[in-house]
Amino acid sequence: MGGVFSKQKPLKEQLRENKRMITRAIRELDREKRSSKRKNNMAKENQMKAVKIMAKDLVRTRQYITKFIEMRSHLQGCALKLQTVKSHAAMAEAMANTAKAMHKMNKAVDVPAITKMMAEFEKENMKSEMMQEIMGDAIDDVMEGEENEEEEEKIVNQVLDEIGIDIQGEVPNAPAMGLASEMPVVAEGGKVAVGLGGGGGGDDNTNNNGGGDDGGGGNDRLTDLEARLNNLKR
């Protein structure tokens, strides 16, 4: 067994040779078993001469069978141990290769460069988020302005409707006579003559005072409408 673990041959070659030796020994044991069975058959057939000659061999064969069984079990145990050693060697080699690969990878990794790259990524990400917020605010402002314009148009239309209703309900009836009949006419000698629709001097003063009252009422209506418009805008 000392030659099995020699350093001259690779481990795979040694394992292959040992397996061949174990297989050969197992075949020899099987051959001895078959020979023992043949001797038993000859004894059953009453071939006494041959049996007597082979009796001694039978005793020795039985002893050898016991030893062969023990040797076979030992050889199978050795084969299992060799297979285990092979598995351990393969695992150790794989671990060594993995360690080398990890060492190379750690050398290839540039930690400062990765840190700088992550910082730049975070910075650009913050810029992108800020731009999205600005664009969202701008879009919201535009949409809000359009909504305000629509609301203002509705308010103006509502106010105009109310103004039209008030004008139709509050404007006094127009006089039957035309404006030309109320205008003064310059007569000969520089005197002013009043039209047909007008009365005396006292009546003219009365009409003028009435006109002043109508003007004051119109101002009150405008003030009231402005107040309503302001309330609607609020």
Residue frames as a rotation matrix with the C-alpha (Angstrom) as fourth column:
MET 1
0.562 0.827 0.000 0.00
0.827 -0.562 0.000 0.00
0.000 0.000 -1.000 0.00
GLY 2
0.088 -0.584 -0.807 2.98
0.389 -0.726 0.568 2.27
-0.917 -0.364 0.163 0.30
GLY 3
-0.820 -0.439 0.367 3.21
0.480 -0.177 0.859 2.50
-0.312 0.881 0.356 -3.47
VAL 4
0.051 0.928 0.370 -0.41
0.988 -0.102 0.120 3.63
0.149 0.359 -0.921 -3.69
PHE 5
0.874 0.307 -0.377 0.32
0.413 -0.877 0.245 6.95
-0.256 -0.370 -0.893 -1.98
SER 6
-0.175 -0.982 0.069 3.63
0.843 -0.114 0.526 7.53
-0.509 0.150 0.848 -3.75
LYS 7
0.283 0.222 -0.933 4.22
-0.013 -0.972 -0.235 10.98
-0.959 0.078 -0.272 -5.17
GLN 8
-0.757 -0.651 0.053 5.54
0.026 0.050 0.998 9.74
-0.652 0.758 -0.021 -8.51
LYS 9
-0.720 0.576 0.388 2.13
0.614 0.268 0.742 9.07
0.324 0.772 -0.547 -10.07
PRO 10
-0.675 0.564 0.476 -0.90
-0.534 -0.818 0.211 11.37
0.509 -0.112 0.854 -10.05
LEU 11
-0.666 0.469 0.581 -3.73
-0.501 0.295 -0.813 10.60
-0.553 -0.832 0.039 -7.71
LYS 12
0.359 0.856 -0.373 -6.12
-0.869 0.161 -0.467 9.70
-0.340 0.492 0.802 -10.54
GLU 13
0.069 -0.416 -0.907 -3.70
-0.691 0.636 -0.344 7.14
0.720 0.650 -0.244 -11.97
GLN 14
-0.894 -0.411 0.179 -3.16
-0.396 0.539 -0.743 5.56
0.209 -0.735 -0.645 -8.56
LEU 15
-0.280 0.879 0.387 -6.90
-0.662 0.116 -0.741 5.27
-0.696 -0.463 0.549 -7.99
ARG 16
0.449 0.440 -0.777 -7.35
-0.886 0.330 -0.325 3.63
0.113 0.835 0.538 -11.38
GLU 17
-0.369 -0.677 -0.637 -4.65
-0.519 0.718 -0.463 1.02
0.771 0.160 -0.616 -10.66
ASN 18
-0.897 0.038 0.440 -6.06
-0.399 0.356 -0.845 0.22
-0.189 -0.934 -0.304 -7.23
LYS 19
0.111 0.994 0.002 -9.54
-0.831 0.094 -0.549 -0.26
-0.545 0.059 0.836 -8.66
ARG 20
0.289 -0.061 -0.955 -8.16
-0.769 0.580 -0.269 -2.72
0.571 0.812 0.121 -11.22
MET 21
-0.760 -0.625 -0.180 -6.40
-0.366 0.640 -0.676 -4.69
0.537 -0.448 -0.715 -8.48
ILE 22
-0.625 0.597 0.503 -9.56
-0.548 0.124 -0.827 -4.83
-0.556 -0.793 0.249 -6.36
THR 23
0.374 0.798 -0.472 -11.64
-0.904 0.201 -0.378 -5.98
-0.207 0.568 0.796 -9.32
ARG 24
-0.073 -0.496 -0.865 -9.13
-0.619 0.702 -0.350 -8.72
0.782 0.510 -0.359 -10.13
ALA 25
-0.934 -0.291 0.209 -9.13
-0.333 0.489 -0.806 -10.02
0.132 -0.822 -0.553 -6.53
ILE 26
-0.217 0.935 0.281 -12.94
-0.723 0.039 -0.689 -10.10
-0.655 -0.353 0.668 -6.47
ARG 27
0.407 0.334 -0.850 -12.99
-0.868 0.431 -0.246 -12.17
0.284 0.838 0.465 -9.68
GLU 28
-0.535 -0.674 -0.509 -10.56
-0.422 0.736 -0.529 -14.68
0.731 -0.068 -0.678 -8.17
LEU 29
-0.813 0.307 0.495 -12.78
-0.443 0.226 -0.868 -15.06
-0.378 -0.925 -0.048 -5.11
ASP 30
0.238 0.950 -0.200 -15.78
-0.862 0.111 -0.494 -15.72
-0.447 0.290 0.846 -7.31
ARG 31
0.111 -0.281 -0.953 -13.80
-0.740 0.617 -0.268 -18.33
0.663 0.736 -0.139 -9.23
GLU 32
-0.887 -0.462 0.009 -12.93
-0.326 0.613 -0.720 -20.17
0.327 -0.641 -0.694 -6.00
LYS 33
-0.385 0.832 0.400 -16.59
-0.651 0.062 -0.756 -20.22
-0.654 -0.552 0.518 -5.01
ARG 34
0.460 0.563 -0.687 -17.55
-0.887 0.321 -0.332 -21.83
0.034 0.762 0.647 -8.31
SER 35
-0.330 -0.667 -0.667 -14.82
-0.538 0.714 -0.448 -24.46
0.775 0.211 -0.595 -7.87
SER 36
-0.893 0.044 0.447 -16.16
-0.402 0.365 -0.840 -25.34
-0.200 -0.930 -0.309 -4.41
LYS 37
0.104 0.995 0.014 -19.64
-0.808 0.092 -0.582 -25.81
-0.580 0.049 0.813 -5.84
ARG 38
0.267 -0.055 -0.962 -18.30
-0.806 0.535 -0.254 -28.21
0.529 0.843 0.099 -8.50
LYS 39
-0.781 -0.598 -0.180 -16.66
-0.373 0.678 -0.633 -30.33
0.501 -0.427 -0.753 -5.82
ASN 40
-0.585 0.645 0.492 -19.89
-0.530 0.154 -0.834 -30.56
-0.613 -0.749 0.251 -3.89
ASN 41
0.396 0.754 -0.523 -21.73
-0.895 0.190 -0.404 -31.67
-0.205 0.628 0.751 -7.01
MET 42
-0.131 -0.533 -0.836 -19.16
-0.629 0.697 -0.345 -34.38
0.766 0.481 -0.426 -7.71
ALA 43
-0.938 -0.178 0.298 -19.56
-0.347 0.499 -0.794 -35.73
-0.007 -0.848 -0.530 -4.14
LYS 44
-0.117 0.973 0.198 -23.31
-0.703 0.060 -0.709 -35.91
-0.702 -0.223 0.677 -4.63
GLU 45
0.507 0.280 -0.815 -22.79
-0.839 0.379 -0.391 -37.96
0.199 0.882 0.427 -7.84
ASN 46
0.849 -0.156 0.506 -20.80
-0.177 0.817 0.549 -40.62
-0.498 -0.556 0.665 -5.85
GLN 47
0.668 -0.742 -0.063 -17.53
0.048 0.127 -0.991 -40.04
0.743 0.659 0.120 -7.64
MET 48
0.982 -0.151 -0.114 -15.63
0.125 0.062 0.990 -41.09
-0.143 -0.987 0.080 -4.51
LYS 49
0.236 -0.961 0.144 -12.19
0.965 0.250 0.085 -41.31
-0.118 0.119 0.986 -6.03
ALA 50
-0.180 -0.269 0.946 -12.33
0.530 -0.837 -0.137 -37.81
0.828 0.477 0.293 -7.25
VAL 51
0.741 0.516 0.430 -13.95
-0.082 -0.566 0.821 -36.75
0.666 -0.643 -0.377 -4.02
LYS 52
0.792 -0.490 -0.363 -11.18
0.562 0.355 0.747 -38.25
-0.238 -0.796 0.557 -1.92
ILE 53
-0.160 -0.896 0.413 -8.59
0.969 -0.221 -0.105 -36.55
0.186 0.384 0.904 -4.01
MET 54
-0.288 0.103 0.952 -10.38
0.243 -0.954 0.177 -33.25
0.926 0.282 0.249 -3.80
ALA 55
0.622 0.580 -0.526 -11.34
0.635 0.020 0.772 -33.56
0.458 -0.814 -0.357 -0.12
LYS 56
-0.066 -0.737 -0.673 -8.13
0.924 -0.300 0.237 -32.03
-0.376 -0.606 0.701 1.06
ASP 57
-0.824 -0.219 0.522 -8.53
0.466 -0.786 0.406 -29.25
0.322 0.578 0.750 -1.45
LEU 58
0.123 0.961 0.247 -12.08
0.429 -0.276 0.860 -28.71
0.895 0.000 -0.446 -0.20
VAL 59
0.524 0.019 -0.851 -10.92
0.847 -0.112 0.519 -28.20
-0.085 -0.994 -0.075 3.36
ARG 60
-0.534 -0.795 -0.288 -8.27
0.723 -0.606 0.332 -25.78
-0.439 -0.031 0.898 2.24
THR 61
-0.625 0.346 0.699 -10.75
0.468 -0.550 0.691 -24.07
0.624 0.760 0.182 -0.06
ARG 62
0.490 0.849 -0.198 -13.20
0.659 -0.212 0.722 -23.49
0.571 -0.484 -0.664 2.77
GLN 63
0.221 -0.492 -0.842 -10.47
0.812 -0.385 0.438 -21.91
-0.540 -0.781 0.314 4.79
TYR 64
-0.791 -0.565 0.235 -9.48
0.588 -0.594 0.549 -19.82
-0.170 0.573 0.802 1.84
ILE 65
-0.141 0.824 0.549 -13.08
0.662 -0.333 0.671 -18.76
0.736 0.458 -0.499 1.25
THR 66
0.653 0.371 -0.660 -13.28
0.755 -0.384 0.531 -17.32
-0.057 -0.845 -0.531 4.74
LYS 67
-0.191 -0.817 -0.544 -10.02
0.608 -0.534 0.587 -15.48
-0.770 -0.219 0.599 4.23
PHE 68
-0.748 -0.075 0.660 -11.07
0.639 -0.350 0.685 -14.33
0.179 0.934 0.310 0.78
ILE 69
0.327 0.929 0.170 -14.33
0.771 -0.367 0.520 -12.92
0.546 -0.039 -0.837 2.15
GLU 70
0.544 -0.206 -0.813 -12.39
0.620 -0.554 0.555 -10.97
-0.565 -0.807 -0.173 4.75
MET 71
-0.572 -0.820 -0.017 -9.94
0.553 -0.401 0.730 -9.76
-0.606 0.408 0.683 2.11
ARG 72
-0.407 0.491 0.770 -12.78
0.781 -0.250 0.572 -8.78
0.474 0.835 -0.282 -0.19
SER 73
0.680 0.685 -0.261 -14.42
0.715 -0.541 0.444 -6.69
0.163 -0.489 -0.857 2.51
HIS 74
0.190 -0.702 -0.687 -11.08
0.503 -0.531 0.682 -5.04
-0.843 -0.475 0.252 3.27
LEU 75
-0.728 -0.484 0.485 -10.50
0.642 -0.236 0.729 -4.31
-0.239 0.843 0.483 -0.41
GLN 76
0.054 0.828 0.559 -13.95
0.804 -0.368 0.467 -2.81
0.592 0.424 -0.685 -0.81
GLY 77
0.723 0.158 -0.672 -13.29
0.612 -0.598 0.517 -0.65
-0.320 -0.785 -0.530 2.25
CYS 78
-0.302 -0.912 -0.278 -10.02
0.516 -0.401 0.757 0.50
-0.802 0.085 0.592 0.71
ALA 79
-0.564 0.159 0.810 -11.81
0.782 -0.212 0.586 1.32
0.265 0.964 -0.005 -2.52
LEU 80
0.562 0.826 0.050 -14.32
0.738 -0.527 0.422 3.44
0.375 -0.200 -0.905 -0.63
LYS 81
0.464 -0.467 -0.753 -11.52
0.507 -0.557 0.658 5.21
-0.726 -0.687 -0.022 1.22
LEU 82
-0.630 -0.723 0.283 -9.74
0.623 -0.253 0.740 5.92
-0.464 0.643 0.610 -2.04
GLN 83
-0.159 0.666 0.729 -12.93
0.816 -0.326 0.477 7.31
0.555 0.671 -0.492 -3.52
THR 84
0.772 0.424 -0.474 -13.37
0.632 -0.596 0.495 9.52
-0.072 -0.682 -0.728 -0.45
VAL 85
-0.039 -0.879 -0.476 -9.79
0.507 -0.428 0.749 10.76
-0.861 -0.211 0.462 -0.77
LYS 86
-0.656 -0.168 0.736 -10.41
0.753 -0.202 0.626 11.52
0.044 0.965 0.259 -4.43
SER 87
0.360 0.873 0.330 -13.55
0.773 -0.477 0.419 13.49
0.523 0.104 -0.846 -3.57
HIS 88
0.674 -0.165 -0.720 -11.69
0.518 -0.589 0.620 15.44
-0.526 -0.791 -0.312 -0.89
ALA 89
-0.435 -0.900 0.014 -8.87
0.593 -0.275 0.757 16.19
-0.677 0.338 0.654 -3.29
ALA 90
-0.402 0.366 0.839 -11.31
0.806 -0.293 0.514 17.42
0.434 0.883 -0.177 -5.94
MET 91
0.694 0.708 -0.130 -13.07
0.671 -0.571 0.473 19.59
0.260 -0.416 -0.871 -3.38
ALA 92
0.323 -0.666 -0.672 -9.78
0.512 -0.475 0.716 21.05
-0.796 -0.575 0.188 -2.16
GLU 93
-0.664 -0.574 0.480 -8.75
0.694 -0.233 0.681 21.82
-0.279 0.785 0.553 -5.74
ALA 94
0.022 0.766 0.642 -12.09
0.792 -0.406 0.456 23.51
0.610 0.499 -0.616 -6.42
MET 95
0.797 0.256 -0.548 -11.77
0.577 -0.591 0.563 25.58
-0.179 -0.765 -0.619 -3.26
ALA 96
-0.158 -0.931 -0.330 -8.25
0.569 -0.358 0.740 26.63
-0.807 -0.071 0.586 -4.22
ASN 97
-0.636 -0.029 0.771 -9.41
0.745 -0.284 0.604 27.70
0.201 0.958 0.202 -7.69
THR 98
0.454 0.874 0.174 -12.32
0.739 -0.478 0.475 29.60
0.498 -0.086 -0.863 -6.14
ALA 99
0.545 -0.324 -0.773 -9.98
0.574 -0.528 0.626 31.38
-0.611 -0.785 -0.102 -3.74
LYS 100
-0.585 -0.798 0.142 -7.73
0.625 -0.332 0.707 32.41
-0.517 0.503 0.693 -6.63
ALA 101
-0.337 0.539 0.772 -10.68
0.764 -0.322 0.559 33.70
0.550 0.778 -0.303 -8.64
MET 102
0.718 0.630 -0.296 -12.01
0.674 -0.525 0.520 35.67
0.172 -0.573 -0.801 -5.66
HIS 103
0.118 -0.770 -0.627 -8.56
0.600 -0.447 0.663 37.15
-0.791 -0.454 0.409 -5.06
LYS 104
-0.756 -0.382 0.532 -8.33
0.651 -0.343 0.677 38.30
-0.076 0.858 0.508 -8.67
MET 105
0.073 0.879 0.472 -11.85
0.756 -0.357 0.548 39.72
0.650 0.317 -0.691 -8.54
ASN 106
0.685 0.145 -0.714 -11.10
0.666 -0.522 0.533 41.65
-0.295 -0.841 -0.454 -5.35
LYS 107
-0.379 -0.879 -0.288 -8.02
0.564 -0.466 0.682 43.11
-0.734 0.096 0.672 -6.99
ALA 108
-0.671 0.140 0.729 -10.02
0.685 -0.261 0.680 44.10
0.285 0.955 0.079 -10.06
VAL 109
0.443 0.896 -0.045 -12.69
0.830 -0.390 0.399 45.90
0.340 -0.214 -0.916 -8.00
ASP 110
-0.682 -0.600 0.418 -11.89
0.432 -0.792 -0.432 49.61
0.590 -0.114 0.799 -7.60
VAL 111
-0.122 0.675 -0.728 -13.68
0.988 0.016 -0.151 50.71
-0.090 -0.738 -0.669 -4.44
PRO 112
-0.522 -0.060 -0.851 -13.02
0.226 -0.972 -0.070 54.49
-0.823 -0.228 0.521 -4.84
ALA 113
-0.969 0.169 -0.179 -14.27
-0.223 -0.294 0.929 54.41
0.105 0.941 0.323 -8.43
ILE 114
-0.454 0.850 -0.267 -17.44
0.664 0.523 0.534 52.57
0.594 0.065 -0.802 -7.39
THR 115
-0.198 0.349 -0.916 -17.99
0.846 -0.411 -0.339 55.06
-0.494 -0.842 -0.214 -4.54
LYS 116
-0.774 -0.138 -0.618 -17.57
-0.115 -0.929 0.351 57.98
-0.623 0.343 0.703 -6.94
MET 117
-0.884 0.461 -0.077 -19.92
0.020 0.202 0.979 56.37
0.467 0.864 -0.188 -9.44
MET 118
-0.253 0.818 -0.517 -22.58
0.929 0.354 0.105 55.84
0.269 -0.453 -0.850 -6.77
ALA 119
-0.357 0.077 -0.931 -22.24
0.503 -0.824 -0.261 59.47
-0.787 -0.561 0.255 -5.62
GLU 120
-0.925 0.008 -0.381 -22.68
-0.307 -0.609 0.731 60.70
-0.227 0.793 0.566 -9.21
PHE 121
-0.673 0.724 -0.150 -25.67
0.414 0.537 0.735 58.43
0.613 0.432 -0.661 -9.66
GLU 122
-0.166 0.614 -0.772 -27.27
0.958 -0.083 -0.273 59.78
-0.232 -0.785 -0.574 -6.50
LYS 123
-0.603 -0.126 -0.788 -26.60
0.100 -0.992 0.083 63.36
-0.792 -0.029 0.610 -7.63
GLU 124
-0.943 0.242 -0.228 -28.11
-0.273 -0.171 0.947 62.79
0.190 0.955 0.227 -11.07
ASN 125
-0.494 0.799 -0.343 -31.06
0.742 0.593 0.313 61.01
0.454 -0.100 -0.886 -9.52
MET 126
-0.242 0.364 -0.900 -31.74
0.704 -0.572 -0.421 64.02
-0.668 -0.735 -0.117 -7.28
LYS 127
-0.815 -0.078 -0.574 -31.54
-0.276 -0.819 0.503 66.31
-0.509 0.568 0.646 -10.33
SER 128
-0.845 0.520 -0.124 -34.00
0.117 0.407 0.906 64.13
0.521 0.751 -0.405 -12.19
GLU 129
-0.266 0.769 -0.582 -36.43
0.963 0.243 -0.119 64.18
0.050 -0.592 -0.805 -9.26
MET 130
-0.413 0.070 -0.908 -36.15
0.303 -0.930 -0.209 67.99
-0.859 -0.362 0.363 -9.02
MET 131
-0.939 0.062 -0.338 -36.81
-0.334 -0.405 0.851 68.35
-0.084 0.912 0.401 -12.75
GLN 132
-0.621 0.759 -0.198 -39.86
0.549 0.601 0.581 66.12
0.559 0.252 -0.790 -12.46
GLU 133
-0.184 0.547 -0.817 -41.17
0.881 -0.277 -0.384 68.23
-0.436 -0.790 -0.430 -9.57
ILE 134
-0.647 -0.104 -0.755 -40.59
-0.086 -0.974 0.208 71.46
-0.757 0.200 0.622 -11.53
MET 135
-0.932 0.316 -0.176 -42.34
-0.158 0.083 0.984 70.08
0.325 0.945 -0.028 -14.62
GLY 136
-0.423 0.812 -0.401 -45.22
0.844 0.514 0.151 68.86
0.329 -0.275 -0.903 -12.48
ASP 137
-0.268 0.294 -0.918 -45.60
0.585 -0.707 -0.397 72.26
-0.765 -0.643 0.018 -10.83
ALA 138
-0.848 -0.079 -0.524 -45.50
-0.310 -0.728 0.611 74.01
-0.430 0.681 0.593 -14.22
ILE 139
-0.794 0.594 -0.130 -48.16
0.208 0.466 0.860 71.70
0.571 0.656 -0.493 -15.62
ASP 140
-0.253 0.709 -0.659 -50.29
0.965 0.134 -0.227 72.23
-0.073 -0.693 -0.717 -12.52
ASP 141
-0.503 0.019 -0.864 -49.95
0.188 -0.974 -0.130 76.01
-0.844 -0.228 0.486 -12.89
VAL 142
-0.948 0.142 -0.286 -50.97
-0.316 -0.287 0.904 75.88
0.047 0.947 0.317 -16.55
MET 143
-0.558 0.778 -0.288 -53.97
0.558 0.609 0.565 73.69
0.614 0.155 -0.774 -15.82
GLU 144
-0.252 0.447 -0.858 -54.94
0.863 -0.298 -0.408 75.89
-0.438 -0.844 -0.311 -12.87
GLY 145
-0.768 -0.070 -0.637 -54.71
-0.124 -0.959 0.254 79.01
-0.629 0.274 0.727 -15.11
GLU 146
-0.857 0.490 -0.157 -57.02
-0.090 0.158 0.983 77.41
0.507 0.857 -0.092 -17.67
GLU 147
-0.308 0.768 -0.562 -59.47
0.893 0.436 0.106 76.48
0.327 -0.469 -0.821 -14.94
ASN 148
-0.423 0.115 -0.899 -59.35
0.523 -0.779 -0.346 80.05
-0.739 -0.617 0.269 -13.59
GLU 149
-0.935 0.086 -0.343 -60.05
-0.315 -0.641 0.699 81.44
-0.159 0.762 0.627 -17.08
GLU 150
-0.617 0.755 -0.223 -63.04
0.330 0.505 0.797 79.15
0.715 0.418 -0.561 -17.43
GLU 151
-0.203 0.535 -0.820 -64.32
0.971 -0.001 -0.240 80.18
-0.130 -0.845 -0.519 -14.01
GLU 152
-0.679 -0.090 -0.728 -63.84
0.138 -0.990 -0.006 83.87
-0.721 -0.104 0.685 -14.88
GLU 153
-0.921 0.369 -0.126 -65.78
-0.201 -0.174 0.964 83.40
0.334 0.913 0.234 -18.13
LYS 154
-0.346 0.825 -0.447 -68.59
0.754 0.528 0.390 81.73
0.558 -0.202 -0.805 -16.21
ILE 155
-0.293 0.196 -0.936 -68.64
0.784 -0.511 -0.353 84.58
-0.548 -0.837 -0.004 -13.68
VAL 156
-0.882 -0.069 -0.467 -68.66
-0.158 -0.889 0.430 87.23
-0.444 0.453 0.773 -16.43
ASN 157
-0.756 0.645 -0.111 -71.49
0.069 0.247 0.967 85.46
0.651 0.723 -0.231 -18.25
GLN 158
-0.210 0.682 -0.701 -73.43
0.955 0.297 0.003 85.19
0.210 -0.669 -0.713 -15.01
VAL 159
-0.483 -0.030 -0.875 -72.89
0.449 -0.866 -0.218 88.89
-0.752 -0.498 0.432 -14.27
LEU 160
-0.966 0.117 -0.229 -73.89
-0.255 -0.552 0.794 89.86
-0.033 0.826 0.563 -17.80
ASP 161
-0.511 0.831 -0.221 -77.04
0.518 0.503 0.692 87.78
0.686 0.240 -0.687 -17.48
GLU 162
-0.110 0.461 -0.881 -77.90
0.958 -0.188 -0.218 89.51
-0.266 -0.867 -0.421 -14.21
ILE 163
-0.735 -0.198 -0.648 -77.12
0.095 -0.977 0.191 92.93
-0.671 0.079 0.737 -15.72
GLY 164
-0.904 0.426 -0.023 -79.39
-0.063 -0.081 0.995 92.23
0.422 0.901 0.100 -18.67
ILE 165
-0.218 0.861 -0.460 -82.19
0.845 0.402 0.353 91.13
0.489 -0.312 -0.815 -16.35
ASP 166
-0.217 0.089 -0.972 -81.78
0.758 -0.612 -0.225 94.25
-0.615 -0.786 0.065 -14.17
ILE 167
-0.929 -0.147 -0.340 -81.65
-0.075 -0.824 0.561 96.54
-0.363 0.546 0.755 -17.18
GLN 168
-0.696 0.718 -0.003 -84.83
0.193 0.191 0.962 95.07
0.691 0.670 -0.272 -18.62
GLY 169
-0.004 0.748 -0.664 -86.56
0.923 0.258 0.286 95.25
0.385 -0.612 -0.691 -15.24
GLU 170
0.047 -0.060 -0.997 -85.33
0.804 -0.590 0.074 98.66
-0.592 -0.805 0.021 -14.04
VAL 171
-0.912 -0.379 0.156 -84.90
0.396 -0.712 0.580 100.91
-0.109 0.591 0.799 -17.12
PRO 172
-0.270 0.858 -0.438 -87.78
0.039 -0.445 -0.895 103.46
-0.962 -0.259 0.087 -17.21
ASN 173
0.353 0.513 0.783 -90.01
0.812 0.247 -0.528 103.79
-0.464 0.822 -0.329 -20.23
ALA 174
-0.747 -0.631 0.211 -88.67
0.640 -0.594 0.487 106.03
-0.182 0.499 0.847 -22.98
PRO 175
-0.348 0.628 -0.696 -90.56
-0.119 -0.766 -0.632 109.30
-0.930 -0.137 0.341 -23.62
ALA 176
0.376 0.622 0.687 -92.98
0.626 0.377 -0.683 109.33
-0.684 0.686 -0.248 -26.51
MET 177
0.966 -0.031 -0.258 -91.47
-0.184 -0.785 -0.592 112.43
-0.184 0.619 -0.764 -28.05
GLY 178
0.587 -0.800 0.125 -88.14
0.691 0.414 -0.592 112.28
0.422 0.433 0.796 -29.88
LEU 179
0.004 -0.713 -0.701 -84.97
0.868 -0.346 0.357 113.98
-0.497 -0.609 0.618 -28.74
ALA 180
-0.693 -0.290 0.660 -85.27
0.649 -0.650 0.395 116.56
0.315 0.702 0.638 -31.55
SER 181
0.245 0.882 0.403 -88.52
0.463 -0.471 0.751 117.89
0.852 0.003 -0.523 -30.09
GLU 182
0.773 0.039 -0.633 -86.81
0.627 -0.192 0.755 118.55
-0.092 -0.981 -0.174 -26.74
MET 183
-0.298 -0.954 0.006 -83.79
0.941 -0.293 0.171 120.37
-0.162 0.056 0.985 -28.15
PRO 184
0.215 0.352 -0.911 -83.94
0.296 -0.912 -0.283 124.20
-0.931 -0.209 -0.300 -27.98
VAL 185
0.240 -0.049 0.970 -84.23
0.967 -0.076 -0.243 126.14
0.086 0.996 0.029 -31.23
VAL 186
-0.560 -0.493 -0.666 -82.40
0.515 -0.837 0.187 129.42
-0.649 -0.238 0.722 -31.76
ALA 187
0.490 0.805 0.334 -84.84
0.828 -0.309 -0.468 132.00
-0.274 0.506 -0.818 -33.07
GLU 188
0.110 -0.382 0.918 -84.22
0.619 -0.696 -0.364 135.30
0.778 0.608 0.160 -34.71
GLY 189
0.516 0.010 0.857 -82.74
-0.412 -0.874 0.259 137.95
0.751 -0.486 -0.446 -32.48
GLY 190
-0.530 -0.847 -0.050 -80.69
-0.400 0.301 -0.865 135.36
0.748 -0.438 -0.499 -30.49
LYS 191
-0.081 0.563 0.822 -83.61
-0.985 0.079 -0.151 134.12
-0.150 -0.823 0.548 -28.41
VAL 192
-0.966 -0.241 -0.094 -83.91
-0.246 0.968 0.045 130.47
0.080 0.066 -0.995 -27.57
ALA 193
-0.023 0.998 -0.058 -87.21
-0.971 -0.009 0.239 128.86
0.238 0.062 0.969 -28.40
VAL 194
-0.570 -0.091 0.816 -88.29
-0.492 0.834 -0.250 125.62
-0.658 -0.544 -0.521 -26.73
GLY 195
-0.938 0.186 -0.291 -89.61
-0.152 0.536 0.830 122.80
0.310 0.823 -0.475 -28.91
LEU 196
-0.139 0.990 -0.023 -93.16
-0.596 -0.065 0.801 121.64
0.791 0.125 0.599 -29.06
GLY 197
0.188 0.214 -0.959 -92.70
0.427 0.861 0.276 118.90
0.884 -0.461 0.070 -26.59
GLY 198
-0.725 -0.558 -0.402 -91.44
0.589 -0.201 -0.783 121.28
0.356 -0.805 0.475 -23.92
GLY 199
0.404 0.860 -0.311 -93.43
0.899 -0.311 0.308 123.38
0.168 -0.404 -0.899 -21.50
GLY 200
0.887 -0.050 0.458 -92.80
-0.090 -0.994 0.065 126.70
0.452 -0.099 -0.886 -19.84
GLY 201
-0.005 -0.963 0.270 -89.69
-0.548 -0.223 -0.806 127.76
0.836 -0.153 -0.527 -18.05
GLY 202
0.005 0.056 0.998 -90.88
-0.982 0.190 -0.006 126.25
-0.190 -0.980 0.056 -14.82
ASP 203
0.908 0.373 0.192 -91.60
-0.324 0.913 -0.247 122.97
-0.268 0.162 0.950 -16.52
ASP 204
0.575 -0.764 -0.293 -88.13
-0.164 0.244 -0.956 122.94
0.802 0.597 0.015 -18.04
ASN 205
-0.259 -0.695 0.670 -86.57
-0.847 -0.171 -0.504 123.33
0.465 -0.698 -0.544 -14.64
THR 206
0.359 0.471 0.806 -88.71
-0.806 0.592 0.012 120.57
-0.471 -0.654 0.592 -13.31
ASN 207
0.982 0.005 -0.188 -87.69
-0.120 0.785 -0.608 118.27
0.144 0.620 0.771 -16.15
ASN 208
0.198 -0.980 -0.003 -84.04
-0.414 -0.080 -0.907 119.09
0.888 0.181 -0.422 -15.62
ASN 209
-0.193 -0.237 0.952 -84.30
-0.981 0.067 -0.183 118.24
-0.020 -0.969 -0.245 -11.97
GLY 210
0.742 0.526 0.416 -85.95
-0.501 0.847 -0.178 114.97
-0.446 -0.076 0.892 -12.85
GLY 211
0.767 -0.526 -0.367 -83.11
-0.143 0.417 -0.897 114.18
0.625 0.741 0.245 -15.24
GLY 212
-0.186 -0.865 0.467 -80.63
-0.765 -0.170 -0.621 114.73
0.617 -0.473 -0.629 -12.43
ASP 213
0.159 0.312 0.937 -82.51
-0.869 0.494 -0.017 112.26
-0.468 -0.811 0.350 -10.29
ASP 214
0.977 0.202 -0.066 -82.40
-0.206 0.822 -0.531 109.70
-0.053 0.532 0.845 -13.08
GLY 215
0.344 -0.926 -0.155 -78.60
-0.376 0.015 -0.927 110.16
0.860 0.377 -0.343 -13.39
GLY 216
-0.275 -0.431 0.859 -78.15
-0.955 0.019 -0.296 109.55
0.111 -0.902 -0.417 -9.68
GLY 217
0.572 0.558 0.601 -80.21
-0.608 0.780 -0.146 106.36
-0.550 -0.282 0.786 -9.90
GLY 218
0.876 -0.300 -0.377 -78.01
-0.180 0.523 -0.833 105.10
0.447 0.798 0.404 -12.77
ASN 219
-0.113 -0.965 0.239 -74.88
-0.674 -0.102 -0.731 105.61
0.730 -0.243 -0.639 -10.69
ASP 220
-0.040 0.162 0.986 -76.42
-0.928 0.360 -0.097 103.66
-0.370 -0.919 0.136 -7.83
ARG 221
0.904 0.414 0.110 -77.19
-0.338 0.847 -0.410 100.76
-0.263 0.333 0.905 -10.15
LEU 222
0.528 -0.788 -0.317 -73.59
-0.277 0.193 -0.941 100.69
0.803 0.585 -0.117 -11.47
THR 223
-0.308 -0.634 0.709 -72.23
-0.890 -0.072 -0.451 100.68
0.337 -0.770 -0.542 -7.94
ASP 224
0.337 0.531 0.777 -74.55
-0.757 0.644 -0.111 97.82
-0.559 -0.551 0.619 -7.03
LEU 225
0.971 0.026 -0.239 -73.47
-0.189 0.699 -0.690 95.80
0.149 0.715 0.683 -10.08
GLU 226
0.115 -0.993 -0.022 -69.78
-0.522 -0.041 -0.852 96.36
0.845 0.110 -0.523 -9.33
ALA 227
-0.229 -0.148 0.962 -70.34
-0.964 0.174 -0.202 95.14
-0.138 -0.974 -0.182 -5.78
ARG 228
0.733 0.553 0.395 -72.07
-0.476 0.833 -0.282 91.99
-0.485 0.018 0.874 -7.08
LEU 229
0.772 -0.502 -0.391 -69.25
-0.226 0.358 -0.906 91.37
0.594 0.788 0.163 -9.53
ASN 230
-0.217 -0.882 0.418 -66.65
-0.776 -0.103 -0.622 91.66
0.591 -0.460 -0.663 -6.78
ASN 231
0.073 0.316 0.946 -68.62
-0.868 0.487 -0.096 89.25
-0.491 -0.814 0.310 -4.57
LEU 232
0.952 0.306 -0.014 -68.80
-0.266 0.800 -0.538 86.69
-0.153 0.515 0.843 -7.37
LYS 233
0.406 -0.880 -0.248 -65.05
-0.376 0.086 -0.923 86.94
0.833 0.468 -0.296 -8.01
ARG 234
-0.254 -0.480 0.840 -64.37
-0.962 0.034 -0.271 86.26
0.101 -0.877 -0.470 -4.34
